[in-house]
Amino acid sequence: MTSRPTTATASTTTPSSGGGGAATNGTHHHYYPPASSYSSYSSSAASFRGCCCCLFLLFSFLALLVIAVILVVVLAVKPKKPEFNLQQVGVQYMGISPTTASSATVSLDIRMVFTAANDNKVGIKYRESRFTIMYRGIPLGKGTVPAFDQAAHTVKRIEIAIAVDRVSLLQADAADLVRDASLNDRVELRVVGDVGAKIRVMGFTSPGVEVSVDCTLAISPRKQSLIYKQCGFDGLTV
């Protein structure tokens, strides 16, 4: 019996191309930027922060310098409030007409002249001022003074025109008004308002101050004239 020779076949394994070794070992590669680029970025950021800090310090110094100069000038000038005085009151017209048994209308046209004295070494800027005329606390009409500027060491004349056109009063107020006009020939009115002013120093305007005006007027309807006046300015009565 003849035996068959057995042939052994050797199988060879060829490694796959394309970096199989790195994949087999399971390692990863990271990219690191050059040291020169990182240092340049850090230098630019530090320079930017330094510029911002310098600008902030510069503006802070300038602001403090301006405030210091203003304070020195204000202390040297020693600003004061303007002084007001009521010079005259002209009654152009006053009429009172009972409409019913419990109501009446009043019409009024008066002119008030004030003087404002500025004793400061600098000018004063006045804002628009409004005045209200009242009878026993009831507003009847308003008058307005436009804004204006006043130079240092000057006296300015201020005229206020107040007109009341047939304002109705009811019940007790109407009865009081008719009685005051017909029996007493004396109607008392009150004029109140605030005058706002600011001191101007080297082109800068100071915080505003207000002068309160409170005047009491007594008018004769028959004579169409003023018989009594008294005004207070910030608590000062003249």
C-alpha positions as CSV (number, residue, x, y, z in Angstrom):
1,M,0.0,0.0,0.0
2,T,1.5,3.2,-1.1
3,S,1.3,6.2,1.3
4,R,0.6,9.7,0.0
5,P,3.1,12.4,1.0
6,T,1.6,15.2,3.1
7,T,2.4,18.8,2.1
8,A,2.3,21.4,4.7
9,T,1.3,24.8,3.5
10,A,2.6,27.8,5.5
11,S,0.4,30.8,5.5
12,T,2.0,34.3,5.8
13,T,0.2,37.3,7.1
14,T,1.0,40.6,5.4
15,P,0.6,43.7,7.6
16,S,-1.9,46.2,6.4
17,S,-0.6,49.5,5.1
18,G,-1.5,53.0,6.2
19,G,-0.2,53.3,9.8
20,G,-1.4,50.0,11.1
21,G,1.2,50.1,13.8
22,A,-0.2,53.3,15.4
23,A,-3.7,52.0,15.3
24,T,-2.7,48.7,16.7
25,N,-0.9,50.3,19.7
26,G,-3.9,52.6,20.3
27,T,-1.8,55.9,20.7
28,H,-3.0,59.5,19.6
29,H,-0.9,62.4,18.5
30,H,-1.7,66.0,19.6
31,Y,-0.8,69.3,17.8
32,Y,1.0,71.9,19.8
33,P,1.4,75.4,18.3
34,P,4.9,76.8,18.1
35,A,6.2,78.5,21.3
36,S,6.8,81.7,19.4
37,S,3.1,82.1,18.4
38,Y,1.9,81.6,22.0
39,S,4.3,84.1,23.5
40,S,3.3,86.7,20.8
41,Y,-0.4,86.4,21.7
42,S,0.3,86.7,25.4
43,S,2.4,89.8,24.8
44,S,-0.4,91.5,22.7
45,A,-3.0,90.8,25.4
46,A,-0.8,92.2,28.2
47,S,-0.1,95.3,26.0
48,F,-3.8,95.9,25.4
49,R,-4.6,95.6,29.1
50,G,-1.8,98.0,29.9
51,C,-3.2,100.6,27.4
52,C,-6.7,100.4,28.9
53,C,-5.3,100.9,32.4
54,C,-3.3,103.9,31.3
55,L,-6.3,105.5,29.6
56,F,-8.5,104.9,32.6
57,L,-5.9,106.5,34.9
58,L,-5.5,109.5,32.5
59,F,-9.3,110.2,32.3
60,S,-9.6,109.8,36.1
61,F,-6.8,112.3,36.6
62,L,-8.4,114.8,34.2
63,A,-11.8,114.5,35.8
64,L,-10.3,115.1,39.3
65,L,-8.3,118.0,38.0
66,V,-11.5,119.7,36.5
67,I,-13.4,119.1,39.7
68,A,-10.6,120.6,41.8
69,V,-10.4,123.7,39.5
70,I,-14.2,124.2,39.8
71,L,-14.1,123.9,43.6
72,V,-11.2,126.4,43.8
73,V,-13.1,128.9,41.6
74,V,-16.3,128.4,43.5
75,L,-14.6,128.9,46.9
76,A,-12.9,132.0,45.5
77,V,-16.1,133.5,44.0
78,K,-18.4,132.5,47.0
79,P,-21.6,132.6,45.0
80,K,-24.8,133.9,46.6
81,K,-28.5,133.7,45.8
82,P,-29.9,136.7,43.9
83,E,-31.9,139.2,45.9
84,F,-35.5,139.9,44.8
85,N,-37.7,142.9,45.6
86,L,-41.3,143.7,44.6
87,Q,-41.2,147.2,43.1
88,Q,-44.8,147.8,42.0
89,V,-48.1,146.2,41.2
90,G,-50.4,147.6,38.6
91,V,-54.1,146.6,38.5
92,Q,-55.2,146.9,34.9
93,Y,-58.7,145.4,35.4
94,M,-60.7,143.5,38.0
95,G,-64.3,142.4,37.6
96,I,-66.5,140.3,39.7
97,S,-69.9,139.2,38.4
98,P,-72.4,137.0,40.4
99,T,-73.9,134.5,37.9
100,T,-76.3,132.7,40.2
101,A,-77.2,132.8,43.9
102,S,-74.3,130.3,44.6
103,S,-71.7,131.2,41.9
104,A,-69.7,134.1,40.6
105,T,-67.0,134.8,38.1
106,V,-63.9,136.8,38.5
107,S,-61.7,138.5,35.8
108,L,-58.4,140.0,36.6
109,D,-55.4,141.6,34.8
110,I,-52.4,142.7,36.8
111,R,-48.8,143.5,36.2
112,M,-46.1,142.8,38.9
113,V,-42.6,144.3,38.6
114,F,-39.7,142.7,40.5
115,T,-36.0,143.6,40.6
116,A,-33.3,140.9,40.8
117,A,-30.0,142.0,42.1
118,N,-26.9,139.9,41.3
119,D,-24.1,140.8,43.7
120,N,-21.9,137.9,42.6
121,K,-18.7,138.2,40.6
122,V,-20.1,135.9,38.0
123,G,-23.3,135.7,35.9
124,I,-26.5,134.0,36.8
125,K,-28.7,131.9,34.4
126,Y,-32.4,131.8,35.2
127,R,-34.8,129.2,34.0
128,E,-38.4,129.8,33.0
129,S,-40.5,130.6,36.1
130,R,-44.2,130.2,36.6
131,F,-46.4,132.1,39.1
132,T,-49.9,131.2,40.3
133,I,-52.4,133.7,41.6
134,M,-55.0,132.3,44.1
135,Y,-58.0,133.4,46.0
136,R,-58.4,131.7,49.4
137,G,-56.2,128.8,48.1
138,I,-58.1,128.4,44.8
139,P,-55.9,128.9,41.7
140,L,-57.3,131.5,39.4
141,G,-54.6,132.0,36.8
142,K,-50.9,131.8,36.0
143,G,-48.1,134.0,34.8
144,T,-44.8,133.1,33.1
145,V,-41.4,134.7,33.1
146,P,-39.1,133.5,30.2
147,A,-35.6,132.2,30.9
148,F,-32.9,134.9,30.9
149,D,-29.2,135.5,31.8
150,Q,-28.0,138.2,34.2
151,A,-24.5,139.6,34.2
152,A,-22.4,140.1,37.4
153,H,-23.1,143.1,39.6
154,T,-26.3,144.1,37.8
155,V,-29.9,144.7,38.7
156,K,-32.5,143.4,36.3
157,R,-36.2,144.4,36.0
158,I,-38.6,141.4,35.8
159,E,-42.2,142.0,34.8
160,I,-44.9,139.4,35.3
161,A,-48.3,139.6,33.7
162,I,-51.1,137.6,35.2
163,A,-54.5,137.4,33.5
164,V,-57.7,135.7,34.8
165,D,-60.6,135.4,32.4
166,R,-64.0,134.8,34.0
167,V,-63.0,132.0,36.3
168,S,-66.0,130.6,38.2
169,L,-66.2,130.2,41.9
170,L,-69.0,128.2,43.6
171,Q,-70.9,128.4,46.8
172,A,-69.0,129.6,49.8
173,D,-66.0,130.9,47.8
174,A,-68.3,132.8,45.5
175,A,-70.2,134.3,48.5
176,D,-66.9,135.4,50.1
177,L,-65.6,137.0,46.9
178,V,-68.9,138.9,46.4
179,R,-68.9,140.1,50.0
180,D,-65.2,141.1,49.9
181,A,-65.8,143.1,46.7
182,S,-69.1,144.7,47.5
183,L,-69.0,145.3,51.2
184,N,-65.3,145.6,52.1
185,D,-64.0,146.8,48.7
186,R,-61.0,144.7,49.4
187,V,-60.1,141.4,47.8
188,E,-57.0,139.6,49.0
189,L,-55.0,137.5,46.5
190,R,-51.9,135.5,46.8
191,V,-49.2,135.1,44.2
192,V,-46.7,132.2,44.6
193,G,-43.9,130.8,42.5
194,D,-40.3,129.5,42.4
195,V,-37.5,131.3,40.6
196,G,-34.7,128.8,39.5
197,A,-31.2,130.1,39.1
198,K,-27.7,128.7,38.4
199,I,-24.3,130.3,38.8
200,R,-22.1,130.2,35.7
201,V,-18.3,129.9,36.4
202,M,-15.8,129.6,33.5
203,G,-18.4,128.1,31.2
204,F,-19.6,125.6,33.8
205,T,-23.1,125.8,35.4
206,S,-23.5,125.1,39.1
207,P,-26.3,123.0,40.6
208,G,-29.6,125.0,40.6
209,V,-30.9,127.0,43.5
210,E,-34.5,128.2,43.9
211,V,-35.9,131.4,45.4
212,S,-39.5,131.0,46.6
213,V,-41.7,134.0,46.0
214,D,-44.9,134.4,48.1
215,C,-46.8,137.7,47.8
216,T,-50.0,138.8,49.3
217,L,-52.0,141.5,47.4
218,A,-55.1,143.4,48.4
219,I,-57.0,145.1,45.6
220,S,-59.9,147.6,45.6
221,P,-62.4,146.5,42.9
222,R,-64.0,150.0,43.0
223,K,-60.8,152.0,42.6
224,Q,-59.2,149.3,40.4
225,S,-56.0,149.8,42.4
226,L,-53.7,148.2,44.8
227,I,-54.2,149.0,48.5
228,Y,-51.7,146.6,50.1
229,K,-48.8,144.4,49.2
230,Q,-46.3,142.2,51.0
231,C,-43.8,139.7,49.6
232,G,-41.6,137.1,51.1
233,F,-38.5,135.6,49.4
234,D,-37.1,132.5,51.0
235,G,-38.5,133.5,54.4
236,L,-37.3,137.1,54.0
237,T,-40.3,139.5,54.3
238,V,-40.0,142.9,52.6
